[in-house]
């Protein structure tokens, strides 16, 4: 049974099993690094929030500069005003995040709380109205999402100082653990399959 699953994956992605087995050590190192970064981000979620806002700010500034260069290069084309406006907006928002990362995090956290509340309500309503197989799990997911949104909103603006960093830390922990498990599974592949 197991060999059929592996041979099916090897049939879809030829050479993948050999590549994974050959590089399992790098996957393990990457997974451990992600896991450590995730733990650091959870322990000091405020620092992780600030670092993520600065990183996001730089991405926006660079994207805005690229958009501005493209706008100037192709100024004869249509939609010049929209491209220029998009470039300016990206640069301004990026610069604001670089200048005041905590204030940016507080604003993004409020948007995140609103998103969680709306998404949770939508899932609950959908689950209760459609009632397809597994609707109870969808409803539970909606309830959990709604509760998270309410908890973030109740603690806002203080939650803006730690929520984003905490969420990034949790994501890094799960991504790191998945990489570690993939590395061990790749190492255990039989040499014939690899």
N, C-alpha and C positions, 0 to 999 in steps of 0.2 A: 504494500500500500504506500509506504513512504517513498520507495524508489520510483513509483509512478508519478507522485507529486513532484519529485525532484527532476525526473526526466522531462516532465511536461514543462517545467520552468526553463530547463536547459534548452528544450526545443524552441521555446518562444524567444529566449535571449541566449543564442549560442555563445559559448565561451564565458558566460557570466559566472557559472559555478567555479571555473578555474581561476577567474580573475578574483573572485571573493576569497577563495582558499589561499591564493598567493598573497593577498594583501590583508589578511585577517588582523595582523598586528597593527597596521595603521588604523583600521576600523576600531580596534580596541583602544588605542591611544586617543583617537578622536572622541570616542565615547566617554572615556575617563575625564578628558579635558572639559567636555560639555557638562558632565555630571558635577565636576568641581565648580565650574562657573555657575551652574544652577544653584548649588548649595550656597555659594557666596552671595548670589543675588537674593535668595530667600532670607539669608541671615541679615544682609544689609540691603533691604529692598529700596530704601531711599537713595542710596548710591547707585543702584542699578537703574532706578527711575531717571536720575539725572544723566547718567551715561547714555541711556537709550534716547533721551530727548536731544542730547548733543549729537549723537550719531544720526538721528532722524533729521535734525537741523542741517547737518552737513550734506546729507543726501538731497534734501530739498534745494539747498543753495547750488550744489553742483548741477542738479537737474534743471534748475532755473537758468543757469549760465549756458548750459547746452541748448536749451530751448531758445534763449536769446540769440545765440550764435546762429542757430538754424533759421530763426526768424529773419535775421539780417541777411543771411545768405540767400534766402528764398523770398525776399520782400516783393518780388513781382507776382508771386502766387496769390491765391485767394486766402481769405481769413487771416490777413496780416494782424489786424487788431486783436483777434482772439488769441493768436499765438503769443503776441507781445504781452497781452494781459496775463496769460498763463505763466509766462516767464517771470514777470514782475511779481506776481502773487507767490510763486514758489520761492523766489529769492527773499521776499519780505518775510514770509512765514518762517522760512528756514533761519533767517537772521534773528528773528524774534525768539525762536527756540534756542538759538545759540546764546543770545543775550540774557534771556530769562527762562532757563530750562524748567525750573520748578513751577513757575506760573503756567508754562505750556502744558506741563504734566497735569496740573489741576484742571485746566480746560479740557484736555483730552479725557481725563477721568470722568468728568461730568457727562461728556458725550458717550463714554463707555457705559456708564450707569443707565443712561436713557436707552441705549441700544439693548442692554440686557433686559430691562423692563419690558420694552416693546417686543423683543424677540420671545421672551418668556410668555407673555400674554398671547402672542400669535400662536405659539406651539400648543398652549393649553386649549385655546379655542379650536384650532385645527384638529387636535386629538379628540376633543369631545364631540365635534360635529361630524367628522369623517368616520371615526371608529373602525379603522382597518385593523388587520392583525398587528398586534404589538402597540396598539394605541395607548395603552397604559404607560409604557416606557416613554413614549413621546410626551405624554402628559406630565410624567415625573420629571423629565428633562426640562420641560417648560417651567415647572414649579421651582426647580433648583435654579434655573437661569433667572427667573423673576426674583427669587429671594436674594441671589447675589447682587442683582441690580439695586434692589431696595437697600441692602446692607451698605453698598458702596455709596448710594445717594444719601442715606441717613448720616454717614460719617463725612460727607463732602463738606468743606474742601480739604479737610485733613487727609482723607483717603487718597487724594491726589498725590500725596507725597510718597506713598508706598505701594499702591495697587498695581501700577504698571510694572514696577520692578519685581513685585511678587509674582505676577502672572508670567513675566519673562523667565524668572527663576524656575517656576514650576515647569514651564515648557522646556527649558534647557535640561532639567533633571530627567524628564520623560524621554526627550530626544537622546540624551546621553545613555540612558539605560537601554533604549532600543538599539543603539549602535553597539553597545557592549554585548548584548544578547546576539545580535547579528554576527559580530566577530567570532563569538564562541561557536555559533552554528556553522559559520563558514569554515572554521578550523576543523570541525568534526566531519566535514564532507569527505566521503571516500575519495581516495586518489583517482580511482577509475572515472568517477563522475567529473572531478575537477580536471 
